[in-house]
Amino acid sequence: MDRWTPTQEEMKKRIARFNEVVPVKKKHLEDKGIPPEVLEMIMAKTTRNMMSPGPLPGQLSPAPAVEGGDAGVFRLGIATCPPGQGPGLHVHYNTHETFMALTGRWEIQWGDKGEESIMLEPMDLIAMPPKVTRRFINRSDVEANLMVIIQGQREEFDDVDRVPETAAAIAERYGEGMLEKMKSLGWKFGIGVGEKVIS
């Protein structure tokens, strides 16, 4: 079998230094005119796309710090939230989302109203199946980090939807124009609208 020893320079593109990875909001969304406060209503305060096979469809998958994981399609990110913060309730219809607490304590809620929940302590993990509404909240008294891995087919990465309550909160706080702008950029808020709930 052939083997090789990469040089330091060759390995640089395979290393992601957490503090050097530009957060998704700054790199991908703020330039579209959506204030960070609005984005924090639907996503973690800070999300970094650490590794994926390259840019993937969807709002949260710009070019990663490291292109890898090409033995299957997944995106590995780190969500950083202050105490009490996390994204609103959302669903991935086709992709699989896995959460692993790196630091802090995290409440993982699921169900269209977040009616079920568990707590993750550092290094605990939960794999959420597709079609389950979920969210995470930092329940620590300090900023904490959560590893988020999303797996699926490349063409299915734009499969996220959110609860209408999040849309209503954005419209109330920032105006209907901001909500319409977000919808025009691909954000969806249709969970449960005109559907039967499967229990």
N, C-alpha and C positions, 0 to 999 in steps of 0.2 A: 504494500500500500504506500502511496505517495504521501508525504507530509511536507509541511513548510513552516518556517518561523517568520511571521510578519515582522517588519521593522516597527519601531515606535511610530513613525509617520503613517504607515499603513493601518495601524491600529486606532489612530485618532478618530477616524470616522465611525468606529464601532464603540466609542465610549461616550456616555452622556453624563456630564457633571451637572447634578441637580441645580445648583445655583447659577449655572450658565445657560440653562434652557429657557428660552423666551416663552412666557405664558401665552396660552392660546388667545386670550382676550386681546392682549396687546398686539400679538403677531397677526391675528386673523380677523378680529371683529371690531375693535375700536375705530379702525380706519373707515368703517362703514357708517359711522355716526350714531352708534348705539352706546349710551353711557354705561360705564361699568356697573352702576347701581341697578340698571335694568337687567343686565346680564346676570347679576348675582341673585336675581329672583328665579332664574331657571338653571343655573349651573353653580358649581363650587366657585368660591372667590378666586381661586387660582387653579388652573388645570394646565399641566405640561404634557405634551405628547412626547414621551420619552423614546418609544420605539414602535414602529410598524413597518410593513413592507414598502412604505412610501405614503404620499398623500392618499387618503381614502375619501369616498363620498361622505357628505354630512358636514355639519357646522363645526364639529370639534376635532377634526382630523387633518389639520394642515401638515405640511412636511414635518416629519419627526426629527428629533435630535439624532437618532440612530436609525438607519434603514436596516431592518432585520426582521426576524420572524417569518422569513419567506418560505419556511417549511410548512406553512399554513397561514391564513390571514388572521392577524390579531393586532390590536393596538394596546400598548401598555402605557398608561398615564399615571400621574400622581396628582391627586386632588388635595389642595391645602385649604382648610377652612378655619376661620376664627371660631370661638365658642358659640354654639347655637346656630351656626350657618350650614347650609347645604343646599343642593338644588331642589326645586319643587318636584312634586310627583310627576313621574314620566314613565314611559314604557318603551321597550325595544321589541318590536314585533318579530324580528327574525334573528337578530344577533344575541349572543350570550354575554352577559355582563357579570364579572366576578369582582368582588370587593375584598381587599385584605388590609386590615388595620396595620399601619406601620408604627404610628405613634398615637397616643390618645385613646379615647373611648368613642365608639361610633354607634349610633342607633341606626339600624337598617329597618325601614318601614316598607310594607308592601300591602297591596290591595288598593282599589281605586280611591279610597279615602285614607289610606295609610293605617288601616285598622289593625294590622298585624305588625309585630316588631320584635327584634332581638337586639342585644348589645354585642358588639365586637370589641374585644380587648386587643392589645398589641399582638400581632402575628396570627390572630383569628381570621378566618376566611369564610365567605359565603358566595356560592355560585348561583346567580339568579337566572332562572330559565326565561326564554322569550315569552312574550304575551302577558307578563306580570308587571303591573304598575308598581313602581318602587321609588325610593329616595334614600339618601343618607344625610345624617346630621351629626356634627361634631358635638358630643355631649361632655367634652373635657372642659376644664377651666382655662385652657391655653390653646393656641393654634396647634392643629394636628394634621398629619398626613395620612392619606388613604390611597393604596394602590388600586387602580381600576384597569381591568383587562377586558377588552371587548373582542369577541371572536365571531367570525361568520364569513360568508361569501363577500368578496370585494364589492359587488354590486348591491349588497343589502345593507351597507353601513349607514345609509340615510333613512333609517327605519324608526326614528325616535318621534314620539308624540307626547304631548303634555296635557295636564288637566285644564279645563276651561277656567277654573278658579285662578290659575296663574295668569291667564290672559286678562281676566277681569281686574286683578290686582295691578297689573302693569298699566292698563287703560286708566284706572282710577288715579294712580300715582303720577303717571307720565303723559296721559292723554291718549285718545284713540289713535292719533296720528302715529305715535311711537309703536303701538301694537300693530297697526297696518304695515308699517315699515318692516317690522320683524317678520310678519307673515310673508311679505314680498321677498324677503331674503331666505325663505324656506323653513322658518320655525313653524311648528304645528301645535295646535292647542285643541285637539278634537277628541280626547279620551272620553268615551261614554256618550258622545253626542249622537243620538239616533241609533244607539246599539242596545242589545240585550246583554246583561251581565251574566257571564257563565260562572257558576260557583262550584 
